Amino acid sequence: MDASSKLESIAFLELWTAKEAMLKLLGIGIASGLDNSLVLNDEEGLFKDTKIYFSRYVCGDIIGNLASFSKICLVREFTY
């Protein structure tokens, strides 16, 4: 995979995990909410008129997002 393709894949996963986290927070499925979810930037999104906040996590090749109705100030990482 060339560098451009890898960057496109990472951008897609960052966007997808943010939208998925948003819909899970709202308790709705992808089929009924994907078109109504908007990721504004790394930290904020909108679902219709509801503001959603994100915190992104990257661990090696794994990308994840946490979504909340309020700004995320601190998330502790635990290892097992």
C-alpha positions as CSV (number, residue, x, y, z in Angstrom):
1,M,0.0,0.0,0.0
2,D,1.4,3.4,-1.0
3,A,1.5,6.4,1.4
4,S,-1.5,8.1,-0.2
5,S,-3.7,5.0,0.1
6,K,-2.6,4.5,3.7
7,L,-3.5,8.1,4.6
8,E,-6.9,7.7,2.9
9,S,-7.6,4.5,4.9
10,I,-6.7,6.2,8.1
11,A,-8.9,9.2,7.3
12,F,-11.8,6.9,6.5
13,L,-11.4,4.9,9.8
14,E,-11.2,8.1,11.8
15,L,-14.4,9.4,10.3
16,W,-16.2,6.0,10.5
17,T,-15.3,5.4,14.2
18,A,-16.4,9.0,15.1
19,K,-19.8,8.4,13.3
20,E,-20.2,5.0,14.9
21,A,-19.4,6.3,18.4
22,M,-21.9,9.1,17.9
23,L,-24.7,6.7,16.9
24,K,-23.9,4.4,19.7
25,L,-24.1,7.3,22.2
26,L,-27.6,8.2,20.8
27,G,-28.7,4.5,20.9
28,I,-29.6,4.3,17.2
29,G,-28.3,2.1,14.4
30,I,-26.2,3.0,11.4
31,A,-29.1,2.4,9.0
32,S,-31.3,5.0,10.6
33,G,-28.7,7.6,11.6
34,L,-25.6,7.6,9.3
35,D,-27.0,10.2,7.0
36,N,-27.9,12.5,9.9
37,S,-24.5,12.4,11.6
38,L,-21.9,15.0,10.7
39,V,-18.3,15.0,11.9
40,L,-17.1,18.7,12.1
41,N,-13.5,18.1,13.2
42,D,-11.5,15.8,15.5
43,E,-13.4,17.0,18.6
44,E,-17.0,17.9,17.6
45,G,-19.9,16.6,15.6
46,L,-23.6,17.1,15.1
47,F,-26.6,14.8,14.9
48,K,-29.4,16.9,13.5
49,D,-29.2,19.8,16.1
50,T,-27.5,17.9,18.9
51,K,-23.8,18.7,19.5
52,I,-21.6,15.7,20.1
53,Y,-18.0,15.7,21.4
54,F,-15.3,13.2,20.5
55,S,-12.0,12.0,21.9
56,R,-9.9,9.9,19.5
57,Y,-7.6,7.1,20.5
58,V,-4.9,5.5,18.4
59,C,-3.0,2.5,19.5
60,G,-0.8,1.1,16.8
61,D,-3.1,0.2,13.9
62,I,-6.2,0.5,16.0
63,I,-8.3,3.7,15.8
64,G,-11.2,4.4,18.1
65,N,-13.4,7.3,19.2
66,L,-15.4,8.1,22.4
67,A,-18.5,10.2,22.0
68,S,-20.2,12.3,24.7
69,F,-22.9,15.0,25.1
70,S,-20.4,17.1,27.0
71,K,-16.7,18.0,26.4
72,I,-14.4,15.2,27.3
73,C,-11.8,16.5,29.7
74,L,-10.0,13.3,30.9
75,V,-10.1,9.7,29.9
76,R,-7.9,7.3,31.8
77,E,-6.2,4.4,30.0
78,F,-6.0,1.1,31.8
79,T,-4.0,-1.9,30.7
80,Y,-4.8,-5.5,31.7
